């Protein structure tokens, strides 16, 4: 567990938040692009934009940059079984969020998601579940009050991805269905539901979800691996004709 290692995109809203908390329009625009890139799966690009925004005086971007780098590091650590060495960047990201998490709910949510991601990298499912449920609970309170959740990758989106990562497909499906109630059909939720449907043998629902994802992945996002995944799945004979809308 991580503690043992330590001694929908709504761009107008994003821009409004950025302009009210950033040093200028350049910083706000960079933060908006960072959040868009994160929501469309480009976490390294999102981290770079957030760091650029911070360098231009956008203090709001600091938490986002730490969060995105931590998510990238956790994903990389999973390739090494969540070894202590591979998780060190995640440990540092969690520690860097300690101070802002005391006063900013967004930072507390991001920190809890990173703890969950570290646990998932180690296949510690029980710890992961505790951390992601905590993150989702904090985020639900924020959303209910009309405030933002975790930046770019909401806790509700991350939870479904993490359950998929540890091969708990029904848990992933249930988490993502709940997430869609909170957030709507974001690209990350759509991809998660497509993957869970495919893993659970519901090819019709998977086709419908991947088709919806392919429609959402335009411009630079059309070149993302996730867009290629959607196109590859849709090339199967089972996806030859649209079925009824997914439930």
C-alpha positions as CSV (number, residue, x, y, z in Angstrom):
1,X,0.0,0.0,0.0
2,X,1.1,3.6,-0.6
3,X,1.4,4.5,3.0
4,X,4.0,1.8,3.6
5,X,6.2,3.5,1.0
6,X,6.1,7.0,2.6
7,X,8.0,7.4,6.3
8,X,-17.0,16.2,-19.5
9,X,-15.5,18.3,-20.7
10,X,-17.1,21.7,-20.3
11,X,-14.6,24.1,-21.8
12,X,-16.5,27.4,-21.2
13,X,-16.7,26.6,-17.5
14,X,-13.0,25.6,-17.5
15,X,-12.1,28.9,-19.1
16,X,-14.2,30.9,-16.6
17,X,-12.5,29.1,-13.7
18,X,-9.1,29.7,-15.2
19,X,-9.6,33.4,-15.8
20,X,-10.7,33.9,-12.2
21,X,-7.8,32.2,-10.6
22,X,-4.9,32.5,-13.1
23,X,-2.5,35.4,-13.6
24,X,-3.8,36.2,-17.1
25,X,-5.4,35.0,-20.2
26,X,-2.4,33.0,-21.4
27,X,-2.3,31.0,-18.2
28,X,-6.0,30.5,-18.3
29,X,-5.9,29.3,-21.9
30,X,-3.1,26.9,-21.1
31,X,-4.9,25.5,-18.1
32,X,-8.1,25.0,-20.3
33,X,-6.0,23.1,-22.9
34,X,-4.4,21.0,-20.1
35,X,-7.8,20.0,-18.8
36,X,-9.1,19.2,-22.3
37,X,-6.1,17.1,-23.1
38,X,-6.5,15.2,-19.8
39,X,-10.1,14.5,-20.5
40,X,-9.2,13.1,-23.9
41,X,-6.5,10.8,-22.6
42,X,-3.3,12.8,-23.3
43,X,-2.0,13.0,-19.7
44,X,1.7,13.8,-20.6
45,X,0.5,16.7,-22.8
46,X,-1.9,17.8,-20.1
47,X,0.9,17.9,-17.5
48,X,3.1,19.9,-19.8
49,X,0.4,22.5,-20.5
50,X,-0.5,22.7,-16.8
51,X,3.2,23.3,-16.0
52,X,3.4,26.0,-18.6
53,X,0.3,27.6,-17.2
54,X,1.9,27.6,-13.7
55,X,5.0,29.2,-15.1
56,X,2.8,32.0,-16.5
57,X,1.4,32.8,-13.1
58,X,-1.6,30.5,-13.0
59,X,-1.4,29.1,-9.5
60,X,-4.6,27.1,-10.1
61,X,-2.6,24.9,-12.5
62,X,-0.1,23.7,-9.9
63,X,-2.4,20.9,-8.5
64,X,-3.4,19.8,-12.0
65,X,0.2,19.5,-13.1
66,X,1.1,17.4,-10.0
67,X,-2.0,15.2,-10.4
68,X,-1.4,14.5,-14.1
69,X,2.3,13.6,-13.6
70,X,1.2,11.3,-10.7
71,X,-1.3,9.6,-12.9
72,X,1.3,9.0,-15.6
73,X,3.7,7.7,-13.0
74,X,1.2,5.3,-11.5
75,X,0.3,3.9,-14.9
76,X,4.0,3.3,-15.6
77,X,4.5,1.8,-12.1
78,X,1.8,-0.8,-12.9
79,X,4.1,-2.2,-15.6
80,X,6.6,-3.0,-12.9
81,X,4.1,-4.5,-10.5
82,X,4.0,-1.4,-8.4
83,X,7.6,-1.9,-7.0
84,X,8.7,0.6,-4.4
85,X,11.2,2.1,-6.8
86,X,8.6,2.6,-9.6
87,X,6.1,4.2,-7.2
88,X,8.5,6.8,-5.9
89,X,7.2,9.5,-8.4
90,X,3.6,8.8,-7.2
91,X,4.8,9.0,-3.6
92,X,6.3,12.4,-4.3
93,X,3.1,13.6,-6.0
94,X,1.0,12.6,-3.1
95,X,3.3,14.4,-0.7
96,X,3.3,17.5,-2.9
97,X,-0.5,17.6,-2.5
98,X,-0.4,17.5,1.3
99,X,-0.4,21.2,1.8
100,X,-3.0,22.2,-0.8
101,X,-5.2,19.3,0.2
102,X,-5.7,20.9,3.7
103,X,-7.6,23.8,2.2
104,X,-8.6,22.8,-1.3
105,X,-11.1,20.0,-1.9
106,X,-9.9,19.6,-5.5
107,X,-6.4,18.8,-4.2
108,X,-7.7,16.4,-1.6
109,X,-9.7,14.5,-4.3
110,X,-6.6,14.4,-6.6
111,X,-4.5,13.1,-3.7
112,X,-7.0,10.3,-2.9
113,X,-7.1,9.3,-6.6
114,X,-3.3,9.0,-6.7
115,X,-3.3,6.8,-3.6
116,X,-5.9,4.6,-5.3
117,X,-3.8,4.5,-8.5
118,X,-0.7,3.5,-6.5
119,X,-2.7,0.7,-4.8
120,X,-4.0,-0.5,-8.2
121,X,-0.4,-0.6,-9.5
122,X,0.3,-3.0,-6.7
123,X,-2.9,-5.0,-7.3
124,X,-4.0,-4.0,-3.7
125,X,-7.7,-4.1,-4.6
126,X,-9.0,-3.5,-1.1
127,X,-6.8,-0.4,-0.5
128,X,-7.7,0.8,-4.0
129,X,-11.4,0.5,-3.3
130,X,-11.1,2.5,0.0
131,X,-9.1,5.3,-1.6
132,X,-11.2,5.7,-4.8
133,X,-14.5,5.5,-2.8
134,X,-13.2,8.3,-0.6
135,X,-12.2,10.3,-3.6
136,X,-15.6,9.8,-5.3
137,X,-17.4,10.8,-2.0
138,X,-15.4,14.0,-1.8
139,X,-16.0,14.7,-5.4
140,X,-19.8,14.0,-5.2
141,X,-20.0,16.7,-2.5
142,X,-18.1,19.1,-4.7
143,X,-20.3,18.4,-7.7
144,X,-23.5,18.7,-5.7
145,X,-22.4,22.1,-4.6
146,X,-21.7,23.2,-8.1
147,X,-17.9,23.1,-7.7
148,X,-15.4,21.2,-9.8
149,X,-14.1,17.7,-9.1
150,X,-10.6,16.4,-9.7
151,X,-9.0,18.3,-12.6
152,X,-9.2,16.8,-16.0
153,X,-9.7,13.2,-14.8
154,X,-12.5,13.2,-12.3
155,X,-12.4,10.6,-9.5
156,X,-15.5,9.0,-10.9
157,X,-13.7,8.4,-14.2
158,X,-10.5,7.3,-12.6
159,X,-12.3,4.7,-10.5
160,X,-13.7,2.8,-13.4
161,X,-10.3,2.8,-15.1
162,X,-8.7,1.5,-12.0
163,X,-11.2,-1.3,-11.6
164,X,-10.5,-2.3,-15.2
165,X,-6.8,-2.2,-14.5
166,X,-7.2,-4.8,-11.7
167,X,-9.5,-7.0,-13.9
168,X,-12.6,-6.5,-11.8
169,X,-14.9,-5.8,-14.8
170,X,-18.3,-5.9,-13.1
171,X,-17.0,-3.6,-10.4
172,X,-15.7,-1.3,-13.2
173,X,-19.1,-1.4,-14.9
174,X,-21.0,-0.5,-11.8
175,X,-18.6,2.3,-10.9
176,X,-18.8,3.8,-14.4
177,X,-22.6,3.6,-14.5
178,X,-22.6,5.6,-11.3
179,X,-20.1,8.0,-12.8
180,X,-22.3,8.6,-15.8
181,X,-25.1,9.6,-13.5
182,X,-22.8,12.2,-11.9
183,X,-20.9,13.4,-15.0
184,X,-22.8,12.3,-18.1
185,X,-21.2,10.4,-21.0
186,X,-17.7,11.8,-20.9
187,X,-15.1,10.3,-23.3
188,X,-13.4,8.5,-20.4
189,X,-16.6,7.1,-19.1
190,X,-17.6,6.1,-22.6
191,X,-14.3,4.3,-23.2
192,X,-14.5,2.6,-19.8
193,X,-18.0,1.3,-20.5
194,X,-16.9,0.1,-24.0
195,X,-14.1,-1.8,-22.4
196,X,-16.2,-3.4,-19.7
197,X,-18.9,-4.4,-22.2
198,X,-16.2,-6.0,-24.3
199,X,-14.7,-7.9,-21.4
200,X,-18.1,-9.0,-20.2
201,X,-19.0,-10.3,-23.6
202,X,-21.6,-7.8,-24.6
203,X,-20.4,-6.9,-28.0
204,X,-23.4,-4.9,-29.1
205,X,-23.1,-2.5,-26.2
206,X,-19.3,-2.4,-26.7
207,X,-19.8,-1.5,-30.4
208,X,-22.3,1.3,-29.5
209,X,-19.9,2.7,-26.9
210,X,-16.9,2.6,-29.1
211,X,-18.9,4.2,-31.9
212,X,-19.8,7.1,-29.6
213,X,-16.2,7.4,-28.5
214,X,-15.0,7.5,-32.1
215,X,-17.4,10.4,-32.8
216,X,-16.0,12.3,-29.8
217,X,-12.3,11.9,-30.7
218,X,-11.8,14.6,-33.3
219,X,-8.9,16.8,-34.2
220,X,-5.6,15.9,-32.5
221,X,-7.5,13.4,-30.3
222,X,-8.3,11.3,-33.4
223,X,-4.6,10.1,-33.3
224,X,-4.8,9.0,-29.7
225,X,-4.3,5.3,-28.9
226,X,-7.8,5.2,-27.5
227,X,-9.3,6.4,-30.8
228,X,-7.3,3.7,-32.6
229,X,-8.7,1.2,-30.1
230,X,-12.2,2.3,-31.0
231,X,-11.6,2.0,-34.7
232,X,-10.1,-1.4,-34.4
233,X,-13.0,-2.7,-32.3
234,X,-15.5,-1.2,-34.8
235,X,-13.8,-3.0,-37.7
236,X,-15.2,-6.3,-36.4
237,X,-18.2,-7.9,-38.2
238,X,-20.2,-7.6,-34.9
239,X,-20.1,-3.8,-35.3
240,X,-21.3,-3.8,-38.9
241,X,-24.6,-2.1,-38.1
242,X,-25.6,0.2,-35.2
243,X,-27.6,-1.5,-32.5
244,X,-30.0,0.2,-30.1
245,X,-28.5,2.8,-27.8
246,X,-26.5,1.3,-24.9
247,X,-28.2,1.1,-21.5
